[in-house]
Amino acid sequence: MKKMILMAAMVVATAGITLAQADKAQTPSTGTEVKAGSAVMKFDKDEYNFGAIKQGEKVEYAFEFVNSGKEPLIITEAHGSCGCTVPEWPKEPLKKGEKGVIKVTFNSAGKMGIQDKTVTITSNAADSPKVLHIKGNVEQPAATPETKPMEAPKN
């Protein structure tokens, strides 16, 4: 009797695992498991290095992506890691196969040195939230010709 109960429990457990696996697929780019039929954001690149810029300059980059899932992709929010990094994203749902762009503007005013700013995207995609990076080095601005060094007061 104990053997029959144990066998029945094993059959139920095996069937449960099999059914759970049937509801999942793997994304080709990441190999991570996603729920079958969901939206999938596939980016050309998720990191942009703008190199060296002078303090006060602005940098813009358009992160291109496609909805490679089966459901419409709906981006509910995108926010930068600070006020200097501002994203713009599609507000309308993107159907299967449609392309989209997330434009990110980085304002280097008040920043110096190596920068690694992020934009976090929240959506109905299987791998949400998605994090994009914009990196580079902000250098001291060049001195303008009108700028003169301060002179010591004369007594």
OpenMM code with the backbone's topology and positions (N, CA, C; nanometers):
from openmm import Vec3, app, unit

residues = "MET LYS LYS MET ILE LEU MET ALA ALA MET VAL VAL ALA THR ALA GLY ILE THR LEU ALA GLN ALA ASP LYS ALA GLN THR PRO SER THR GLY THR GLU VAL LYS ALA GLY SER ALA VAL MET LYS PHE ASP LYS ASP GLU TYR ASN PHE GLY ALA ILE LYS GLN GLY GLU LYS VAL GLU TYR ALA PHE GLU PHE VAL ASN SER GLY LYS GLU PRO LEU ILE ILE THR GLU ALA HIS GLY SER CYS GLY CYS THR VAL PRO GLU TRP PRO LYS GLU PRO LEU LYS LYS GLY GLU LYS GLY VAL ILE LYS VAL THR PHE ASN SER ALA GLY LYS MET GLY ILE GLN ASP LYS THR VAL THR ILE THR SER ASN ALA ALA ASP SER PRO LYS VAL LEU HIS ILE LYS GLY ASN VAL GLU GLN PRO ALA ALA THR PRO GLU THR LYS PRO MET GLU ALA PRO LYS ASN".split()
positions = [
    Vec3(0.0817, -0.1190, 0.0000),
    Vec3(0.0000, 0.0000, 0.0000),
    Vec3(0.0865, 0.1260, 0.0000),
    Vec3(0.1943, 0.1234, 0.0830),
    Vec3(0.2836, 0.2378, 0.0888),
    Vec3(0.3503, 0.2607, -0.0470),
    Vec3(0.3835, 0.1523, -0.1154),
    Vec3(0.4479, 0.1633, -0.2469),
    Vec3(0.3537, 0.2283, -0.3479),
    Vec3(0.2257, 0.1947, -0.3415),
    Vec3(0.1291, 0.2523, -0.4357),
    Vec3(0.1106, 0.4016, -0.4100),
    Vec3(0.1078, 0.4420, -0.2838),
    Vec3(0.0940, 0.5843, -0.2500),
    Vec3(0.2184, 0.6599, -0.2950),
    Vec3(0.3354, 0.6028, -0.2709),
    Vec3(0.4602, 0.6643, -0.3135),
    Vec3(0.4660, 0.6764, -0.4651),
    Vec3(0.4261, 0.5738, -0.5373),
    Vec3(0.4243, 0.5778, -0.6841),
    Vec3(0.3271, 0.6843, -0.7342),
    Vec3(0.2101, 0.6940, -0.6731),
    Vec3(0.1110, 0.7941, -0.7140),
    Vec3(0.1645, 0.9347, -0.6906),
    Vec3(0.2324, 0.9560, -0.5773),
    Vec3(0.2908, 1.0873, -0.5477),
    Vec3(0.3982, 1.1227, -0.6503),
    Vec3(0.4794, 1.0249, -0.6896),
    Vec3(0.5842, 1.0505, -0.7896),
    Vec3(0.5236, 1.0846, -0.9251),
    Vec3(0.4176, 1.0165, -0.9641),
    Vec3(0.3511, 1.0444, -1.0920),
    Vec3(0.2942, 1.1856, -1.0916),
    Vec3(0.2292, 1.2254, -0.9825),
    Vec3(0.1711, 1.3594, -0.9726),
    Vec3(0.2813, 1.4655, -0.9775),
    Vec3(0.3909, 1.4423, -0.9049),
    Vec3(0.5021, 1.5381, -0.9038),
    Vec3(0.5643, 1.5504, -1.0424),
    Vec3(0.5851, 1.4387, -1.1101),
    Vec3(0.6431, 1.4406, -1.2456),
    Vec3(0.5509, 1.5129, -1.3421),
    Vec3(0.4221, 1.4889, -1.3334),
    Vec3(0.3265, 1.5563, -1.4217),
    Vec3(0.3259, 1.7060, -1.3957),
    Vec3(0.3346, 1.7468, -1.2697),
    Vec3(0.3380, 1.8891, -1.2356),
    Vec3(0.4601, 1.9574, -1.2919),
    Vec3(0.5762, 1.8940, -1.2809),
    Vec3(0.6998, 1.9511, -1.3353),
    Vec3(0.6911, 1.9610, -1.4866),
    Vec3(0.6402, 1.8592, -1.5516),
    Vec3(0.6274, 1.8586, -1.6977),
    Vec3(0.5353, 1.9699, -1.7454),
    Vec3(0.4218, 1.9862, -1.6781),
    Vec3(0.3294, 2.0930, -1.7167),
    Vec3(0.3887, 2.2305, -1.6927),
    Vec3(0.4625, 2.2488, -1.5841),
    Vec3(0.5248, 2.3781, -1.5556),
    Vec3(0.6280, 2.4122, -1.6620),
    Vec3(0.7041, 2.3130, -1.7067),
    Vec3(0.8045, 2.3369, -1.8094),
    Vec3(0.7409, 2.3659, -1.9451),
    Vec3(0.6249, 2.3097, -1.9725),
    Vec3(0.5582, 2.3322, -2.1007),
    Vec3(0.5100, 2.4753, -2.1135),
    Vec3(0.4895, 2.5440, -2.0003),
    Vec3(0.4420, 2.6824, -2.0026),
    Vec3(0.5570, 2.7819, -2.0127),
    Vec3(0.6808, 2.7339, -2.0275),
    Vec3(0.7959, 2.8226, -2.0344),
    Vec3(0.8706, 2.7996, -2.1643),
    Vec3(0.9387, 2.9059, -2.2080),
    Vec3(1.0248, 2.8981, -2.3257),
    Vec3(1.1555, 2.9658, -2.2892),
    Vec3(1.2555, 2.9566, -2.3757),
    Vec3(1.3808, 3.0261, -2.3504),
    Vec3(1.4001, 3.1327, -2.4554),
    Vec3(1.4438, 3.2525, -2.4080),
    Vec3(1.4746, 3.3578, -2.5035),
    Vec3(1.6085, 3.3253, -2.5655),
    Vec3(1.6216, 3.3384, -2.6974),
    Vec3(1.7459, 3.3004, -2.7636),
    Vec3(1.8644, 3.3869, -2.7232),
    Vec3(1.8419, 3.5152, -2.6912),
    Vec3(1.9539, 3.6037, -2.6636),
    Vec3(2.0112, 3.5847, -2.5240),
    Vec3(1.9280, 3.5549, -2.4248),
    Vec3(1.9769, 3.5471, -2.2881),
    Vec3(1.9768, 3.4063, -2.2317),
    Vec3(1.8938, 3.3175, -2.2857),
    Vec3(1.8844, 3.1832, -2.2329),
    Vec3(1.8031, 3.1764, -2.1051),
    Vec3(1.7466, 3.2887, -2.0609),
    Vec3(1.6669, 3.2878, -1.9394),
    Vec3(1.5268, 3.2395, -1.9703),
    Vec3(1.4668, 3.1727, -1.8730),
    Vec3(1.3326, 3.1210, -1.8936),
    Vec3(1.2318, 3.2347, -1.8862),
    Vec3(1.1369, 3.2339, -1.9766),
    Vec3(1.0284, 3.3308, -1.9763),
    Vec3(0.8981, 3.2564, -1.9953),
    Vec3(0.7906, 3.3154, -1.9518),
    Vec3(0.6601, 3.2542, -1.9665),
    Vec3(0.6216, 3.2557, -2.1140),
    Vec3(0.5778, 3.1437, -2.1664),
    Vec3(0.5414, 3.1334, -2.3078),
    Vec3(0.4286, 3.2309, -2.3385),
    Vec3(0.4405, 3.3028, -2.4498),
    Vec3(0.3357, 3.3939, -2.4939),
    Vec3(0.3490, 3.5346, -2.4406),
    Vec3(0.4482, 3.5630, -2.3561),
    Vec3(0.4612, 3.6970, -2.3008),
    Vec3(0.5370, 3.7892, -2.3965),
    Vec3(0.5384, 3.9186, -2.3628),
    Vec3(0.6159, 4.0167, -2.4394),
    Vec3(0.7637, 4.0008, -2.4039),
    Vec3(0.8516, 4.0300, -2.4996),
    Vec3(0.9953, 4.0210, -2.4783),
    Vec3(1.0614, 4.1430, -2.5412),
    Vec3(1.1356, 4.2211, -2.4593),
    Vec3(1.2110, 4.3363, -2.5100),
    Vec3(1.3505, 4.2892, -2.5471),
    Vec3(1.3820, 4.2923, -2.6768),
    Vec3(1.5147, 4.2516, -2.7213),
    Vec3(1.5865, 4.3765, -2.7729),
    Vec3(1.6913, 4.4192, -2.7005),
    Vec3(1.7666, 4.5394, -2.7343),
    Vec3(1.8845, 4.5071, -2.8253),
    Vec3(1.9165, 4.6008, -2.9162),
    Vec3(2.0386, 4.5891, -2.9960),
    Vec3(2.1592, 4.5949, -2.9026),
    Vec3(2.1553, 4.6902, -2.8090),
    Vec3(2.2568, 4.7015, -2.7053),
    Vec3(2.1933, 4.7657, -2.5839),
    Vec3(2.2369, 4.7249, -2.4657),
    Vec3(2.1788, 4.7795, -2.3432),
    Vec3(2.2770, 4.8667, -2.2660),
    Vec3(2.3893, 4.9011, -2.3325),
    Vec3(2.4883, 4.9892, -2.2720),
    Vec3(2.5468, 5.0794, -2.3796),
    Vec3(2.5629, 5.2080, -2.3461),
    Vec3(2.6233, 5.3033, -2.4390),
    Vec3(2.7326, 5.3791, -2.3659),
    Vec3(2.8527, 5.3815, -2.4249),
    Vec3(2.9643, 5.4562, -2.3688),
    Vec3(2.9851, 5.5799, -2.4549),
    Vec3(2.9611, 5.6973, -2.3970),
    Vec3(2.9736, 5.8217, -2.4735),
    Vec3(3.1158, 5.8744, -2.4769),
    Vec3(3.2099, 5.8080, -2.4112),
    Vec3(3.3491, 5.8510, -2.4143),
    Vec3(3.3730, 5.9686, -2.3211),
    Vec3(3.4552, 6.0636, -2.3656),
    Vec3(3.4878, 6.1806, -2.2837),
    Vec3(3.4132, 6.3024, -2.3368),
    Vec3(3.3515, 6.3754, -2.2448),
    Vec3(3.2838, 6.5006, -2.2796),
    Vec3(3.3235, 6.6061, -2.1773),
    Vec3(3.2995, 6.7314, -2.2099),
    Vec3(3.3268, 6.8414, -2.1182),
    Vec3(3.2075, 6.8620, -2.0260),
    Vec3(3.2343, 6.9006, -1.9047),
    Vec3(3.1288, 6.9255, -1.8077),
    Vec3(3.0311, 7.0294, -1.8626),
    Vec3(2.9019, 7.0010, -1.8482),
    Vec3(2.7976, 7.0903, -1.8979),
    Vec3(2.7381, 7.0463, -2.0306),
    Vec3(2.8062, 6.9563, -2.1019),
    Vec3(2.7529, 6.9068, -2.2294),
    Vec3(2.6438, 6.8034, -2.2035),
    Vec3(2.5543, 6.7923, -2.3012),
    Vec3(2.4488, 6.6904, -2.2954),
    Vec3(2.4782, 6.5831, -2.3992),
    Vec3(2.4448, 6.4593, -2.3646),
    Vec3(2.4621, 6.3457, -2.4543),
    Vec3(2.3267, 6.2779, -2.4692),
    Vec3(2.2916, 6.2411, -2.5933),
    Vec3(2.1675, 6.1670, -2.6180),
    Vec3(2.2013, 6.0362, -2.6868),
    Vec3(2.1262, 5.9333, -2.6521),
    Vec3(2.1421, 5.8046, -2.7202),
    Vec3(2.0063, 5.7376, -2.7305),
    Vec3(1.9816, 5.6740, -2.8440),
    Vec3(1.8558, 5.6031, -2.8671),
    Vec3(1.8809, 5.4526, -2.8590),
    Vec3(1.8282, 5.3906, -2.7548),
    Vec3(1.8366, 5.2454, -2.7381),
    Vec3(1.7226, 5.1840, -2.8191),
    Vec3(1.7575, 5.1075, -2.9223),
    Vec3(1.6571, 5.0461, -3.0088),
    Vec3(1.6265, 4.9048, -2.9605),
    Vec3(1.4995, 4.8676, -2.9702),
    Vec3(1.4571, 4.7349, -2.9273),
    Vec3(1.3410, 4.6881, -3.0138),
    Vec3(1.3110, 4.5588, -3.0027),
    Vec3(1.1974, 4.5001, -3.0732),
    Vec3(1.1216, 4.4123, -2.9745),
    Vec3(0.9911, 4.4069, -2.9896),
    Vec3(0.9102, 4.3142, -2.9106),
    Vec3(0.9148, 4.1798, -2.9827),
    Vec3(0.9977, 4.0890, -2.9324),
    Vec3(1.0104, 3.9578, -2.9961),
    Vec3(0.9218, 3.8533, -2.9292),
    Vec3(0.8329, 3.8975, -2.8411),
    Vec3(0.7392, 3.8062, -2.7764),
    Vec3(0.6105, 3.7940, -2.8559),
    Vec3(0.5136, 3.7254, -2.7972),
    Vec3(0.3870, 3.7023, -2.8659),
    Vec3(0.2782, 3.7992, -2.8236),
    Vec3(0.2944, 3.8628, -2.7080),
    Vec3(0.1951, 3.9573, -2.6561),
    Vec3(0.2401, 4.1003, -2.6830),
    Vec3(0.1455, 4.1951, -2.6867),
    Vec3(0.1842, 4.3365, -2.6994),
    Vec3(0.2701, 4.3784, -2.5793),
    Vec3(0.3713, 4.4596, -2.6061),
    Vec3(0.4613, 4.5095, -2.5030),
    Vec3(0.4099, 4.6435, -2.4538),
    Vec3(0.3945, 4.6560, -2.3228),
    Vec3(0.3467, 4.7803, -2.2628),
    Vec3(0.4498, 4.8271, -2.1612),
    Vec3(0.5127, 4.9411, -2.1887),
    Vec3(0.6088, 4.9989, -2.0952),
    Vec3(0.5312, 5.0907, -2.0009),
    Vec3(0.5341, 5.0590, -1.8730),
    Vec3(0.4577, 5.1365, -1.7758),
    Vec3(0.5394, 5.2479, -1.7123),
    Vec3(0.6719, 5.2327, -1.7101),
    Vec3(0.7563, 5.3347, -1.6481),
    Vec3(0.9000, 5.3189, -1.6941),
    Vec3(0.9700, 5.4314, -1.7024),
    Vec3(1.1137, 5.4328, -1.7259),
    Vec3(1.1688, 5.5496, -1.6457),
    Vec3(1.2686, 5.5238, -1.5626),
    Vec3(1.3249, 5.6334, -1.4841),
    Vec3(1.4761, 5.6207, -1.4744),
    Vec3(1.5402, 5.7377, -1.4719),
    Vec3(1.6848, 5.7442, -1.4613),
    Vec3(1.7298, 5.7336, -1.3175),
    Vec3(1.8578, 5.7013, -1.2999),
    Vec3(1.9133, 5.6861, -1.1661),
    Vec3(1.9299, 5.8195, -1.0951),
    Vec3(1.9248, 5.9298, -1.1695),
    Vec3(1.9273, 6.0629, -1.1082),
    Vec3(1.8582, 6.1598, -1.2046),
    Vec3(1.8404, 6.2830, -1.1609),
    Vec3(1.7726, 6.3827, -1.2438),
    Vec3(1.8501, 6.4215, -1.3691),
    Vec3(1.9771, 6.3857, -1.3756),
    Vec3(2.0600, 6.4194, -1.4918),
    Vec3(2.0384, 6.3220, -1.6077),
    Vec3(1.9688, 6.2124, -1.5838),
    Vec3(1.9468, 6.1091, -1.6850),
    Vec3(1.7966, 6.0958, -1.7079),
    Vec3(1.7514, 6.1404, -1.8260),
    Vec3(1.6081, 6.1479, -1.8531),
    Vec3(1.5721, 6.0600, -1.9732),
    Vec3(1.4853, 5.9597, -1.9531),
    Vec3(1.4424, 5.8739, -2.0651),
    Vec3(1.3099, 5.9200, -2.1256),
    Vec3(1.2941, 5.8913, -2.2538),
    Vec3(1.1664, 5.9069, -2.3248),
    Vec3(1.1366, 5.7711, -2.3850),
    Vec3(1.0123, 5.7227, -2.3687),
    Vec3(0.9785, 5.5881, -2.4138),
    Vec3(0.8428, 5.5868, -2.4812),
    Vec3(0.8157, 5.4834, -2.5623),
    Vec3(0.6855, 5.4726, -2.6285),
    Vec3(0.5745, 5.4506, -2.5255),
    Vec3(0.4695, 5.5282, -2.5369),
    Vec3(0.3576, 5.5175, -2.4423),
    Vec3(0.2506, 5.4207, -2.4931),
    Vec3(0.2505, 5.3917, -2.6216),
    Vec3(0.1524, 5.3008, -2.6816),
    Vec3(0.2076, 5.1582, -2.6822),
    Vec3(0.1201, 5.0571, -2.6724),
    Vec3(0.1667, 4.9179, -2.6782),
    Vec3(0.2345, 4.8871, -2.8125),
    Vec3(0.3378, 4.8056, -2.8071),
    Vec3(0.4083, 4.7614, -2.9277),
    Vec3(0.3702, 4.6165, -2.9549),
    Vec3(0.3176, 4.5912, -3.0744),
    Vec3(0.2756, 4.4560, -3.1112),
    Vec3(0.3967, 4.3674, -3.1369),
    Vec3(0.3711, 4.2396, -3.1472),
    Vec3(0.4755, 4.1421, -3.1783),
    Vec3(0.5500, 4.1869, -3.3041),
    Vec3(0.6834, 4.1918, -3.2953),
    Vec3(0.7664, 4.2283, -3.4097),
    Vec3(0.7870, 4.3774, -3.4284),
    Vec3(0.7140, 4.4603, -3.3562),
    Vec3(0.7301, 4.6051, -3.3710),
    Vec3(0.8562, 4.6529, -3.2998),
    Vec3(0.9160, 4.7587, -3.3586),
    Vec3(1.0376, 4.8175, -3.3025),
    Vec3(1.0016, 4.9415, -3.2229),
    Vec3(1.0852, 4.9708, -3.1271),
    Vec3(1.0680, 5.0894, -3.0448),
    Vec3(1.2027, 5.1481, -3.0095),
    Vec3(1.1992, 5.2693, -2.9530),
    Vec3(1.3209, 5.3399, -2.9142),
    Vec3(1.3004, 5.4008, -2.7767),
    Vec3(1.4007, 5.3876, -2.6924),
    Vec3(1.4045, 5.4583, -2.5654),
    Vec3(1.5189, 5.5578, -2.5768),
    Vec3(1.4831, 5.6862, -2.5849),
    Vec3(1.5827, 5.7930, -2.5988),
    Vec3(1.6228, 5.8391, -2.4590),
    Vec3(1.7541, 5.8391, -2.4339),
    Vec3(1.8057, 5.8792, -2.3034),
    Vec3(1.8936, 6.0022, -2.3216),
    Vec3(1.8675, 6.1060, -2.2405),
    Vec3(1.9482, 6.2271, -2.2410),
    Vec3(2.0211, 6.2362, -2.1074),
    Vec3(2.1537, 6.2525, -2.1148),
    Vec3(2.2374, 6.2698, -1.9957),
    Vec3(2.2913, 6.4112, -1.9965),
    Vec3(2.2669, 6.4863, -1.8885),
    Vec3(2.3157, 6.6230, -1.8736),
    Vec3(2.4315, 6.6200, -1.7740),
    Vec3(2.5502, 6.6566, -1.8201),
    Vec3(2.6698, 6.6455, -1.7365),
    Vec3(2.6946, 6.7676, -1.6482),
    Vec3(2.6033, 6.8633, -1.6460),
    Vec3(2.6209, 6.9812, -1.5601),
    Vec3(2.6367, 6.9368, -1.4151),
    Vec3(2.7433, 6.9839, -1.3517),
    Vec3(2.7675, 6.9496, -1.2120),
    Vec3(2.8288, 6.8125, -1.1906),
    Vec3(2.8601, 6.7412, -1.2958),
    Vec3(2.9195, 6.6068, -1.2850),
    Vec3(3.0667, 6.6141, -1.3240),
    Vec3(3.1471, 6.5279, -1.2641),
    Vec3(3.2895, 6.5176, -1.2986),
    Vec3(3.3330, 6.3726, -1.2852),
    Vec3(3.4259, 6.3336, -1.3711),
    Vec3(3.4848, 6.2008, -1.3614),
    Vec3(3.4022, 6.0932, -1.4305),
    Vec3(3.4320, 5.9685, -1.3958),
    Vec3(3.3662, 5.8522, -1.4553),
    Vec3(3.2199, 5.8495, -1.4127),
    Vec3(3.1311, 5.8310, -1.5103),
    Vec3(2.9869, 5.8260, -1.4853),
    Vec3(2.9309, 5.6935, -1.5366),
    Vec3(2.8402, 5.6355, -1.4612),
    Vec3(2.7662, 5.5163, -1.5032),
    Vec3(2.6235, 5.5362, -1.4550),
    Vec3(2.5406, 5.5903, -1.5417),
    Vec3(2.4014, 5.6191, -1.5077),
    Vec3(2.3139, 5.5100, -1.5656),
    Vec3(2.2023, 5.4837, -1.4985),
    Vec3(2.1131, 5.3773, -1.5426),
    Vec3(1.9728, 5.4298, -1.5686),
    Vec3(1.9024, 5.3569, -1.6537),
    Vec3(1.7603, 5.3786, -1.6772),
    Vec3(1.6933, 5.2438, -1.6530),
    Vec3(1.5968, 5.2422, -1.5629),
    Vec3(1.5247, 5.1196, -1.5297),
    Vec3(1.3889, 5.1231, -1.5989),
    Vec3(1.3603, 5.0188, -1.6773),
    Vec3(1.2368, 5.0112, -1.7550),
    Vec3(1.1464, 4.9051, -1.6934),
    Vec3(1.0254, 4.9464, -1.6605),
    Vec3(0.9260, 4.8545, -1.6074),
    Vec3(0.8206, 4.8318, -1.7149),
    Vec3(0.7909, 4.7054, -1.7431),
    Vec3(0.6958, 4.6713, -1.8488),
    Vec3(0.6313, 4.5365, -1.8178),
    Vec3(0.5485, 4.4919, -1.9107),
    Vec3(0.4893, 4.3587, -1.8966),
    Vec3(0.5778, 4.2511, -1.9600),
    Vec3(0.7011, 4.2858, -1.9967),
    Vec3(0.7939, 4.1888, -2.0559),
    Vec3(0.8350, 4.0854, -1.9515),
    Vec3(0.8710, 3.9704, -1.9988),
    Vec3(0.9070, 3.8600, -1.9115),
    Vec3(1.0269, 3.8925, -1.8231),
    Vec3(1.1217, 3.9722, -1.8732),
    Vec3(1.2423, 4.0007, -1.7953),
    Vec3(1.2391, 4.1390, -1.7302),
    Vec3(1.1209, 4.1912, -1.7056),
    Vec3(1.1071, 4.3224, -1.6427),
    Vec3(1.1406, 4.3131, -1.4943),
    Vec3(1.2085, 4.4112, -1.4380),
    Vec3(1.2553, 4.5344, -1.4988),
    Vec3(1.3860, 4.5143, -1.5747),
    Vec3(1.4062, 4.5972, -1.6759),
    Vec3(1.5258, 4.5947, -1.7595),
    Vec3(1.6070, 4.7195, -1.7279),
    Vec3(1.7394, 4.7061, -1.7150),
    Vec3(1.8253, 4.8194, -1.6815),
    Vec3(1.9187, 4.8488, -1.7986),
    Vec3(1.9187, 4.9752, -1.8433),
    Vec3(2.0086, 5.0233, -1.9481),
    Vec3(2.1159, 5.1100, -1.8831),
    Vec3(2.2369, 5.1119, -1.9422),
    Vec3(2.3475, 5.1917, -1.8871),
    Vec3(2.3955, 5.2938, -1.9890),
    Vec3(2.4279, 5.4126, -1.9395),
    Vec3(2.4939, 5.5149, -2.0209),
    Vec3(2.6175, 5.5575, -1.9410),
    Vec3(2.7358, 5.5393, -2.0025),
    Vec3(2.8624, 5.5568, -1.9321),
    Vec3(2.9547, 5.6530, -2.0057),
    Vec3(3.0500, 5.7044, -1.9329),
    Vec3(3.1522, 5.7884, -1.9936),
    Vec3(3.2289, 5.8648, -1.8886),
    Vec3(3.3113, 5.9586, -1.9359),
    Vec3(3.3955, 6.0388, -1.8490),
    Vec3(3.3652, 6.1864, -1.8727),
    Vec3(3.3330, 6.2571, -1.7653),
    Vec3(3.3069, 6.4007, -1.7741),
    Vec3(3.4331, 6.4727, -1.7292),
    Vec3(3.4859, 6.5559, -1.8208),
    Vec3(3.6099, 6.6283, -1.7933),
    Vec3(3.5800, 6.7742, -1.7630),
    Vec3(3.6764, 6.8389, -1.7007),
    Vec3(3.6623, 6.9805, -1.6674),
    Vec3(3.6475, 7.0612, -1.7957),
    Vec3(3.5575, 7.1602, -1.7961),
    Vec3(3.5395, 7.2392, -1.9177),
    Vec3(3.6643, 7.3217, -1.9474),
    Vec3(3.6853, 7.3480, -2.0756),
    Vec3(3.7991, 7.4300, -2.1162),
    Vec3(3.7768, 7.5724, -2.0681),
    Vec3(3.8848, 7.6394, -2.0308),
    Vec3(3.8750, 7.7785, -1.9860),
    Vec3(3.8378, 7.8656, -2.1048),
    Vec3(3.7474, 7.9575, -2.0822),
    Vec3(3.7082, 8.0490, -2.1904),
    Vec3(3.8077, 8.1627, -2.1970),
    Vec3(3.8269, 8.2221, -2.3143),
    Vec3(3.9253, 8.3303, -2.3289),
    Vec3(3.8951, 8.4498, -2.2381),
    Vec3(3.7683, 8.4734, -2.2069),
    Vec3(3.7326, 8.5881, -2.1247),
    Vec3(3.7652, 8.5648, -1.9777),
    Vec3(3.7866, 8.4417, -1.9389),
    Vec3(3.8122, 8.4099, -1.7989),
    Vec3(3.9558, 8.4446, -1.7654),
    Vec3(3.9723, 8.5265, -1.6632),
    Vec3(4.1071, 8.5634, -1.6171),
    Vec3(4.1238, 8.5103, -1.4757),
    Vec3(4.2431, 8.4701, -1.4428),
    Vec3(4.2641, 8.4244, -1.3048),
    Vec3(4.2462, 8.5398, -1.2075),
    Vec3(4.2006, 8.5098, -1.0878),
    Vec3(4.1827, 8.6132, -0.9869),
    Vec3(4.3176, 8.6671, -0.9429),
    Vec3(4.3217, 8.7952, -0.9236),
    Vec3(4.4453, 8.8572, -0.8766),
    Vec3(4.4353, 8.8777, -0.7265),
    Vec3(4.5490, 8.8694, -0.6625),
    Vec3(4.5532, 8.8941, -0.5187),
    Vec3(4.5277, 9.0432, -0.4934),
    Vec3(4.4578, 9.0749, -0.3855),
    Vec3(4.4320, 9.2169, -0.3577),
    Vec3(4.5633, 9.2908, -0.3293),
    Vec3(4.5694, 9.4154, -0.3746),
    Vec3(4.6913, 9.4977, -0.3547),
    Vec3(4.6706, 9.5820, -0.2314),
    Vec3(4.7752, 9.5882, -0.1526),
    Vec3(4.7700, 9.6705, -0.0304),
    Vec3(4.8190, 9.8077, -0.0542),
] * unit.nanometer
topology = app.Topology()
chain = topology.addChain("A")
for resn in residues:
    res = topology.addResidue(resn, chain)
    for name in ("N", "CA", "C"):
        topology.addAtom(name, app.Element.getBySymbol(name[0]), res)
